[in-house]
Amino acid sequence: MPTLKRLTTRDTDFWAQLSDLTAWEAVSDGRIQRIVSDIVADVRHRGDAALVEYSNRFDRMSVASLADLTLSAERLRQARARIPAPQLHALETAADRVRRYHLNQCLQSWSYTDDSGTRLGQKVTPLDRVGLYVPGGKAAYPSSVLMNAIPAKVAGVGDLVMVVPTPGGEVNELVLAAAAVAGVDRVFAIGGAQAVAALAYGTESIPRVDKIVGPGNIYVATAKRLVFGAVGIDMIAGPSEILVICDGGTDPDWIAMDLFSQAEHDQDAQPILVSPDAGYLDRVQASMERLLPSLERSDIISASLDNRAAFILVRDLDEACEIANEVAPEHLELSVAAPETLLDRIRHAGAVFLGRHTAEALGDYCAGPNHVLPTSRTARFSSPLGVYDFQKRSSIIHCSPQGASELGGIAAELARGEGLTAHARSAEYRVSDAEAPT
């Protein structure tokens, strides 16, 4: 069991220590950027042929054309039929809950008419086509398929294109079943930076999309950053994070496992426990020492605990909330007697889990809210993935003759002040004689 970092707000340099602890710079090095840039340029130039070549090289495949990397709707249905009944029930139940939650997020078009008879409003339209990147092989996440695909479908996206690598030809049946349950329209067995390039620019077989969502490795993240602008992207995500505020009344085994649940994602994941009870921190550490050997991913968890974990002793729960707002964690558990009283004080968090019985893991799979969340303090200005990420808004202006006349004089005055004479004259053409300046 690694030695956990212990911080206390009584230290004069506490905030500097906290800043150092939570610092994360998810920047790929120059070598990776050059590799990704070359791959993206090659896919833009050679299309399907480049995809086939990279799949054979990087994913240990042996295919002749992209047709060999195309998974049909029938193949998705077969996967859905093949998985064990309990898994299918879990997938369908989770999908239903995620769908019902996201139905509440749909934006609606609106308009109003002002006193001059001019109609102003906003038209909401779904994106035409979205690309969904899904990690493949053994590290496959069917829950990510649900969380990315379902809000897109709820938004009204007409064509959802999924890419998933199948290294060595290894296909994850649960991922394909999740695609069938979520309503994915087409699937290609490709991955890496080449898949991102294909989605961003299109090839002979893969259509160009409007936005790319979904997690991936450093090559995928670097490619998403590179193609942003040609297409939209969801975010560049850092390692998983959890911050637990506990008053000392929750079973320490529960909190230990909550911290482990994020630490097992990645050796750079960050679990933090904040409490005003020093004895409780000791009890949770004892639970962690006892439970860690029982976990299959104990090596990864140990690395996470050693690299980025911390226990923080605070004076009171008010101070704990102050720390939470500074960290702006991806996941925040308020494991206290009266969590609602703390919720009003929380300004920055990707998702908030209230009460002793609400494990963060429920949010990862089936509670309903999206598990694609802002990391690395970006919850200060970002939100969870949702239906609104797959809808765009267009402004609507319909001037009446009176409105055009009234607004024309105002616009012309401002345009001339900016030295834009054509703007001014364009507006003035619609000004009636009664409104025209003398």
N, C-alpha and C positions, 0 to 999 in steps of 0.2 A: 504493500500500500504506500503510495507516494506521500510525502509530507505536504499537507495542504498549507497554502499561504494563509496567514491570519492577519487581518487588518482591523484596526479600531479607529473610530472617528475621534478618539481622544488624542491621537497622534497629531502633532502640529503639521506634518506634511501629508496628512491622509489624502487630501484631494489630488495631490501630485502622484501619490501611490496608485490611486484609483485610475487616474488617467493613463499611467504606464501599463496597468493591468489590462485595461480594455482597449488599448491601442491595437489597431489592425490595419495593415496596408495590403490589400489583395491586389497586388500589381504583378503581372507576369514580367519576366525578365526579357531582355532584348532578344535573346535566342528564340524564345517561344514566340515573341511577336513577329520575328522574321519568318519563322516556319509557318505560322498561321497566315500571314500576309501572302506568302507564296502559294499556299493551298487555296486560299480564297480567289486569288488571281487566276490560278490554273482552272478551277471549277468554272469561273466566269467565261474563260476562253474555250475550254474543251467539253464542258457539260457532262453528259452521262459517261463518256469515256474516262474522264478524270475520276468520277465517283467510283466506277468499277475498279480502276487501278488502285485507288486509296483503300477501298474495302478489302481487296485481296492482300494488300501490303500490311495495313494496320490491324485489320480484324481477322487475319488468318483465314480469309475466305478463298474460294476458288470458283469464281463465277465469270460468265462470258458477257453478260449484258445486264442492264438495270432491271429487265424483266425478271431475272433471277433474284432480285432484291426487293421485289414488289409483293406485298402480302395482301391477298384479296379479302373482300368482305366475308367470303365463305370461310377463309382461314380464321378470321376473328370469331365467327360463329362457332367453328369447331373448338376453338380454345375455350369459349364460354361453356360449351357442352362437356368438355373433358375434365375441367377442374372439379375437385371434390365438392359435394353439395354444401358442406359448411362454409367453404371459401366463397362459393357463388352467393350464398345467402348473405355473408358478411359484405361482399362487394355491392350487392344490390341494395342492402339496407343503408350502407354508408352513402352510396350514390343518391338514394332518395333523400336522405337527410341533407346532404350537400346541396342538392337541387332545390329543396324547399327553402333552405336558408337564403340562397342566392336569388331566388325569385323576388325577395323583398328589396333587392338592390337595383332593380331595373329603373333607369332614368326614362322619363316621359317627355315628349315634345310639349311645348307650351307657348302661348302668345297672349298679348293683350293689345288693346287699341287705346291710344292716348287721345287727348282732347281735340287734336287736329284731325283725327280720323286715320292716323298712321298706325299700321299694325307692326308690332315688334315682337320677336319671339326667338325660339330656339328649336331646331329640328334635330332629333336624336336618331342616329343611324348606326346599325351594327357594322363592324368591319366585314368586308367581303370574304377574306380568306386569312386563316391564322395557321402558323406552324407551331407544332408542339414537339419540343425535344424531350426525350425520355432516356435516361441512362439504361444501358442494357447489360446482358450477361448476368452474373451472380448478384451484382449490386443493382438490382432492379427494384423499382418502387411503383407498384400499381396504384398506391394512394396518390402519387403525383399525377398520374393520368387523370384520376377523378377530379382532383383539385384544379387542374389547369383546363381540362376539356369541358367540364360541366358548366362553369360560369360563361365560357365562350358560347356554348350552345344556348344557354338561357338568354344571353344577349341577342341571339339571332344570327350568329355567324353561320354562313351558308356552307362553307367548305373548311373543314378542320383536317389538316394534313399532319400526321405524326411520323417522326423519324425516330428509330430506335436501333442502335447497333446490336448485332448478333455475333459477337466474337467467337470464332471457331464454329460458327453455325449454331451456337447455343441460343435457342429461343425461349424466352420466359413466358410460359403459358398464362400465368396470372396477369402479366402486363397486357397481353393480347386480349384476354377476357375482359379486363378493365376497359380497354379501348372499345370493345363491343358494347359493354354496359353504358359507357359514357356517350356513345354516339359518334365516335371518330369516323370520318368519312373515308380516309385512305391512309395506308401505312407503308413506309419504305424502311427496309432493314439496312439503314446506313447511320453512321454516327460521326462524332468528331467535328473538327472545324469544317470539313468538307460538306457535312450535312447542313450546317448553318449557312454556308455559302450557297448551297443549292436552294434552300428556302428563301434566302434573301434576293437572289438574282434569277432563279429559275434555270432549268435545263430542258432538254428535249422531253423528258418524262416527268419531271417534278415542277409543278407550277410555282410561280413566284407568289409569296405571301405578303400580307400587309404588316404582320407583327409576328415576332418569334417569342415564345414563352417556354419556360421549363428549365430545370437545373442541368448542370454538366460539369465536367472537369475544367482545369485551367485553360485547356485549348479551346473548349467550347465557350467559356466565359470571354476569352480574348477575342474569339471570332465574333461573338455577339457585340462586343464593344466596337469592333472594327466596322461591322455592317450597319451599326445604328445610324440612322439618317436615311439610308436607302430603305430601311424598314424600321418599324418600332420594335422595342424589346421591353420585357417586363422589368428586369432589374439585373444588376451584377451582384449576386448574393455572396456574402462571406460565410464563415463557419457558423454552425448553429449555436444559439445562446439560450440560456435560461437563468433568470434571476428569481429566487424564491425569498419572499419575506414571510417569516414565521414568528409568531409570538411565543413559541415554545410549547404549544398545546397539541401539536400534531404528532402522531406516532413517528419517531425518528426513522424507522425503517421505510416509511412511506416517502419521506423527504429524501432519504439517501437514494432510493430507486428513481425518484423524479430527477435528481441531479444526474444519475447514471444514464437516464433515458436520452439525454442530449449528448453526454460525453461519449456515448458509444457510436455516434455518427462519424466522428472525425477526431483525430488527435489534436486538432486546433479548435475544437468546440469549447465553449466557455460556460461552465456551471458555477453559479455564485449563490451562496446562502447568506442572507442578512437577518440578524436577530438581535434583540436587546438582552437575550438570556445567554450568558457565557456557558453555563452548564449545559444548556440545550445544544449548543454547537459541539461540545464534547460528546454528547450522546449520539448526535448524528454522525460524527466522525467514527465513533465506535461501531455504529451500524454499517457504515461504508466498509470498514475493515473486515467485518464479518461476512458481508454479502458479496463483496467484489469477486472472490474466488469462484463463486457459483455461476458467473456470467461468461457466455461464450466469447464475448468481445472484451474481455478483461484487459488485454494488452492495450487496445485502443483507448479504453476508459482510463487506464493508468496514465497513459501519455497525456491525455486531455487534462486530467487532474494535476499532473506535474507541471504542464506548460501554462495553463491559463485559469485554473480554478482558484477560488478564494472563499473563505468564511470571513464575514465582516460583522464585528460587534458594534452595535449602535446604542445611543442613549435611550432612544424611544422609537416608536413606529413612525412618528412624524419625520424623524431623521432618516429612517429607512425609505420613506417615500421620496425624500429629497435625493437620495442616492439612486433610486430607480429612475427618476426623471433625468438624472445626469447620464446614467448608463444607456437609457432608452433601449431596453432589451427587446430582442425578438419575441421571447416568451416571458411573461411575468406571472408568477403564482403569488396570490395573496392568501396564504395559508394561515389565516387568523380567525379569531372568534367572530368578528363583525367586519367582513371584507368590504361590504358596501360603504362603510364609513371611510375606508381608505381610497376607494375607487375615485371619489371626487377629487382627490389630491394627485392622481396620476395623470400626467399630461403626455408622456411619451412612452409608448410600448406598442409592439406589433399586435400582440394578443394578450388579454388579461384573463386569468383563470381564478375564479373566486371561490374561496372556502376550502376546507380541509379535504373534501371528497372529490375535488375537481383536478384530476391529474392532467398534466400537459399532454400526455400521450393520447388522450381522448380527442384533443384538437387535431392531432396529427392524422387521425384516421376517420373519425365518424361523427363527431359532435355536430358538425354542420358548417361552421365558419372555415374560411380558407386557411390552409397551412403554409401557403406561400407568403412569407412575411419579410418585412424589411430587417436587415441585420446591420451590424457595424455602426450603430448609432443613427442610422438613416430613418428610424422611426420618429425622429424629430421633425421630419418633413415628408415622410412617405407613409403609405397605407398598405394593408394586405391586398393581394390580388383579388379582384372581384369583377362583377359584371361590367362595371364602369370602365374597366381596362379594355373591354372589347366593344365599346360604343364610342362614337365620336359625335361632337356637337357642332352644328352649323348655325350661325346667326341668321335671322330672318328680318328683313326690313321691307315694308311695303308702304310707300308714301302716298298719301292722298294728295290731291293738288294743293290743298291748304297747307298740309304738312311740308310738302316740298318747298313751298314758298317761304314758310316760316323758318325752316331749317337752312334753306339756301343762303339767306343773309348771314346767319351765324357762321356757317361753314366757310363762306367767302371771306369774311372778316379774318378768321383764323388762318385760312390758306394764304392770304396776302401777307399776313404777318410772318409766315414761314417762307415767303418768296416763291410760292407755288401758284403761279398765275393761272395755269390751265385748270387746276383744281377749283380755283375761285370762279372762273368763268363757267365751268361745267355746272357748278351749283347755281350760279346766277341765271343761267338759261331757264331754270324752273321757277324763278321768282316772278310772281305776278306783278303787274304794274303798280298795284296798291301797296305792295311790300317793297318795291325796288327803292334803293337809296336815291335821294334827290341831290 
